[in-house]
Amino acid sequence: MKNMTRVTMRSALFLIAALSLPACDLLTVDNPNNIVEESLANVQAAAAIVNGAEATLARGHGSILPTYATLADELFWIGSRDAWFSLDQGFMKDPANEFVDGAYPGVNEGRWMADLAVSSMEGFVGDAPSNAALKAELGRANLLAGVSYMFIGTMFEDFVFSNKKEAGMPVGAANMASVLQSAVGYLNDAMANSTGDELLKATAVRARAKWEAAAWPKQNNPTPSSPLVSDAGADADALAAIAAAGGVTADWRYQFTYAASQVSSGIANWVNDRSEMQFGERFVTNGKPAAINDITGVALKDPVSGGDAPYVQRFIIDEFSTGTNYSSLTIVSTRRMHLQLAESELSKGNPSGFATHINHVRAMDGLPPYTGGSDMAQLQHERQANLILEASRLGDLYRFGIQSDNWLSNSEAVSQPGSFLPITNIEILSNPNIG
């Protein structure tokens, strides 16, 4: 009782003292962890701004990728959440799907931060045009913006680019190819301000962005009898990236990496930790019951050797499945560069050139060379085996006329081939420009 009395008296004295002070906000304190937006105008924050954009972009990408991969056949639903089941069945038009809706803000945050990084670096370089370090950060910022716009143009059917409280207008499904052209524009600027490994990244990503722009009509309005993509600019960039990476057998990848002290990967969490989805049975064999997240082997077989597809073993089993919540995700690779070039040669009626690039990829895994005979089937196999979780598979299913085993006949994936992720409820309900 004595101790409680002392506490009560002490509290009362504190209150009296506080009331006798000049008018002030007792909750106003200086928190060194709080950074106001004006601080971003400080040139000393240049690297931190770009690093922040990269982390935000990587987090957003890791959050949206499982929805895309589950719509395709890379992942399938084994858990308890029905919204994943709907995606697995090929339904993607519902703007209220909780996982697409939940991931949408992260994608836009990453995009906005990349744009902020670009505008900030442009201002810094404008004030110090001879500063090589600032120009390098400008190049890196443009690279990240290019990656962001490329993935948005690849995965979404429509999108809105807002600026904080300024509501943007929907791009429109018919105009989404323009987002991919914007990606190319950012990557042009990235290459102009980059050297070394950063220049290699920008060159390879631009090769993919140009290819995606050329592929867009074939993915969004698919005609399976005419699926092949070829673009001279993408070919030139792919050849340049291969040379810069170390030559035709260099097995190079540009990836988003995740770490416990930095950013976790949403797709790795859903697959490796929560076991809500599992890798598809066209890729790996799974233990039973299906709700247990255990992979027992490689299901995808190499059509030449008859053995397991090596990159499926490497990426899914040896790398991704051991990464818990921090598995890396590939943005672009020399494998992709060769596959783009192979497809371009095939579209030009050059089976020898096609086989050359296909065999450069196969040499990376020590596989026997492909000698011809089933070029279209070989292209489809190599893309399936080597571009896992790179936001390519759904577009490939559409343009090659392939269906996931889990799609229902009344799903948009079947009844409206060429459908991709929508603008979601969180944007619709807050944006007056959307009906």
N, C-alpha and C positions, 0 to 999 in steps of 0.2 A: 504494500500500500504506500509505503514511504517512497519507493522508487517511482511508482506511478505518479505520485504527487509532484516529484521533482520534474518528471518529463512534461506533465501538464503545465507547470509553471514556466518551464523553459520554452515551451511552444507558445504560450501566451505572450511572454516577453518578446519573442521573435516577431509575432504578429504585430505587437504595439510598435516595435522598432520599424517594421516595414511600413506601417501606416504613417509614421512620422517622416518618412523619406519623401523627397520630391516625387512627383508623379512619374512612374516608369512601368515598364512591362517586366515583371519578374521572370517571365519565360524567355526573355531575349538574352541569348548567350552567343558567343562566338564559337562556332563549331569548325575546327580546322578541316573536317571532312566535307563540309558544304562548299560547293563550287558554284558560283553564280555564272550566268551565261556570259556576262561581260568579261569574265576571266579568260574566255576562249579567244579573245582578241589579243592576248599576250603571245608574242612570237615564241616565247620559251615553252609554251604548251603545244607546239606544233606536233612533235612526235607522239605526245599523249593523246592528242585529238585523233590522229590517224589510228593509233593502237586501239582507242576506244571504239572507233568505227569498225575496225576489224573484229573485235570481240562481239560487238552487237550484231554484226552481220552474220558471224559464225553461229551465234546462238539462234538467231531467227531462221537460218537455213536448217539447222539441226531440228528445229521444231516443225517446220512445214514438210520436210522431206518424207517422214513416215506416212503422211497422208497420200502423197504422190505414189510412193512405193507400194502402199497397200492397194491403191486403185489399180496399179499394174499387177504383175504376178511375182514381184520380187519379195514381197511379204504377204502373209495371210494371217487372218485373225484367229487367235486361239484362246483369247481371254474372256472377259466378262462385260466389256463395254460395247453396247450395241452400235454406237456411232462408228466404231472401227469396222464392225460387221457390215454396215451399209456401204462403206468405202470398198471393202473386200468384194462385195457383190456387184460393184460397178456403178453405184449411185454417188454422184459428186455434185449435183446441182443444188442440193439443199443448203442455203446460206446459214442455216442454224445448226449444221453439223458441229458438235461441240469441239471437235479436234481441229477442223479446218478454221472455225471461227476463233478458237483459242490461239492458233498459230499466226493468224493474219496480222495482228498488231506487231508481233516480233519481226515479221518480214518487212513491214513498213518502217519500223524503228531502225532496222539495219540499213534500209535504203536511205532514210532521212539522215542518219548519221554519216553515211558515205557522202551524200550530197553536201552536208555541212563541212565535212573534212575537205572536200574539193574547194568549196568557196573560201574557206579559211586559208588554205594553202595558197590559193590564187592571190589573196590579199597580201600574205606574207612575202611571196615571191615578187609581187608587184612593187613592194617597198624595198626589196633587196634582190634584184634580178641576177646578181652574180653569185649569190649564196648557193653553192652546190648542194649542201645538206637540205635546204628548204626545197630546192627543185626535186630532189629525190623523194621527199615526203609528198610533194605534189603528184609525182608519178605514182607513188603508192596509193594515194587517195583516189586517183582516177582509176587505177586498177580495181580497187574495191568497189567503186561505183559501177564499173563495167561488169564485174561479177554479179552484183546485185541486180542490175537491170537485165542481164542475160538470163538469170534464173527466173525472174518474174515473167519475162516474155516466154520462157519455156514451159513453166508450170501453170500459169494462170490464163483463164479465158477472158478475163477483164480485170482491170485494176484501177485504183484511184491513187494519185500522187498528191497528197495534201501537205500543207506546211503548218504544223502545230494547229492553231485554231482556224486557219484559213482552209476551208473545205475545197478540195479539188473536184474536178469533173471526171467521171468515168472515161477511160480511154476509149472504150467500145470494143466489142469482140472483133469487129472487122478491122480494127486499127492496131491490134496488139503487135503486129510485126514492127511497128514504129518503135516500140520499146526495145526491141532487139537492135534496131538501127541506132538508138540512143546509146546502147551498150557499146557498139562499135565506135561511136564518137568519143566516149570516155576512154576507150582503149587506145584510140589514136593519140590522145593527149598523154596517156600513160607511157606509151612507147617514146614519145618525144622528150620525156623527162626522166627516163629510166636507163640504167646500165646493168650489165652483169645478170645476176639471177632474176632481178626484178624485171628486166627487159625480156628475159626468156618467159617469165610468167605472163606478161602482158601480151607477148606475141602469140603464145599458145591459147590464151583465153580469147584473143581477137580471132584466131583461126576458128575456134568453136563458135563464137558469137556470129561470125559471118556465115558459117555453115548452118547454124540454127535459123538465121534469117532466111536462108535459101530453103531450108526444110519446112519452115512454118506453113506454107500452103499445103504441103503434102501431108502434114500431121493434122492440120485443122480441117482440111477438106480432103480426106484421104481417098486415093484411087489406087488400090493395091496392085493393079496391073501396071502402074507406072510409079514405083515408090522411090526410085533412086535420086540422090541429091548430088549436085556438083556445082561448085562455085570457084571461079578462078582466083579470087582474092583469098578465100579460105585455103585453097591449095598452096598458094605462095607462102602464106603465113605458116602453114603446117610444115612445109619443107624447111623454112627458116628456123622454126622451133626445134625440129629434129636435129638440125645441124648444130644449133646452139647448145642443145642438151648433151651432145657428145657423139652424135652419129646414129646410124639406122638401127642399131641394136641397144641403144641407151634406154633403160627402163626407168624413166623419170616421171614423177608425179608432183603436181601442185595440189596441196591439201589444206583444208581447215583442220587444225589440230586443237584438241581439248585437253584440259588438265584440271585437277581437283582445286588448285589454287586460283584458277582463272574462270573458265566457262565449261559447263557440261554439255553433252550432246543429247538433245531430246530424243532423237531416234534410237540412240544407244540405250537410253533409259527405258524406253518402251519395250525394246526387244530383249536386252540383256538382263535388266533388273526386274521390271514388272512382268515380263513374259506375256504381254498383251498380244504381240505378234511374233511370228516365227518366219524365218526365211522360207521362200516358196519351194514346193516340192519339185519344181522344174530345175531347181538349183542344187538342193541338198536333200538327203534323206533324213527323216526325223523319227525320234523314238515315240513310243506310244505309252500312255495316252497323249494326244496332241497338245494338251494344255501344259505339258512339261517341256520346258525350253531346252531340249537336248538334241543336238545334231549328231547323227551317227555316221555320216559320210557324204560324198559328193554324188549327186544324182545326174548332173549334166555331164555327158560323155563327149569326148572329142571325136568328131566324125572321121578323122584320118587314122588316129592311133587306136581308137576304141577305148582308151583309158579315161580316167577322170580328167575333167577340165582343170588344169593346174591353177589358174588364177582364182577360180571359185574356192579351191582349197586354201589358197594363200589369203585372199581378202576376207572371205566370210568366216572360215574356221580358224585360221591362224592369227588374223589381225582383229577383225571387228568383234567377233564373239568373245575375245579375251580382254576387250577394252572396257568392260563394265559400262560406266556412264561417260566414258571419255574416248570412244573410238573415233579415229580420224575419218574424214570424208573427202573423197577426191573431187576436185573441181575440173581438172583437165590433166592429160597425160600424153606421153609420146605414143602410147598404145592407141589412144583416140586419134592422134594426128595421122598415124598410118591407116587406121580404119576409114577416116574421112578420105584420104588419098586413094585407098583401094576402091571405095565406092565411086569416087569420081572417075577412075579409070574404067570401071565396069560400065558406068553410064555412057562412056565414050566408045564402048565396044572394044576395049583393049584388055582381054583376059590375061595376057602376060603381065601387064602392069598391075592389074588387080592382084595376081598371085604374088608378085614381088613384095608388095606392101603387106599382104596377109602373112607372108612367110617371115617378114621382119618381126612381126608381133609374135609369131609362133617360136621364133628363135629365142625370144626373151625367156621362154619357158622350156627350152630344150625339146620342143615338139618336132616330129618329122614334118618336112615341107608338104604343103598342099600342091598337088600337081594338076588340078583342074578337074572339071566334070560337073560340078554342082555349085556354080559360083554364087547364085542367090542364096542358096541354103547355107553355104559357107560364110557369107557375109552376115547373115542373121545369127548364126552360131557365134561368130567371133564377137559381134557386138553384145550379145547376151552374156558371153563369158567374161568379157573384159571391161564392161562399162557399168558394173554393179553399183547401185545406189548413187548414180551420177545424174539423176533426173533426165534420163534418156529413154527408159524402157517403155513408158506409156505411149510416147510418140512413135516408137518403133512398132509397137503392137498395132497401132492404128494404120500406119502407112504400109506395113507388110500384110495386113489383113489377118492378124492373129488375135485370138481371144483368150483371156484368162479362163482357166477351168472354173473359177468361182463366179464369173459374171452371170447375172440373170438376164433372161431374154428381154425383160422390160426395163432394164437399167439404161442409163444414158450412154454408158460405154458401148452397149450393143446397139441400141435404137438410135443413138445420135453419135456415131463415131467421130472423133475429133473434139470431143468435149474435154475441158480441163477444169481446174479449180475456179470457183466463182468469187466475186466480191461477197463478203460475208456480213452477217447481221450486225456485228460491232461497228462496221462502217456504214451500213445502210441506215441504222437507227440514229446515227449521229451526224450524218451528212445530208443537208437539205437538197443537194444536187442529185440525189438518187431517188428515183420514184419508188 
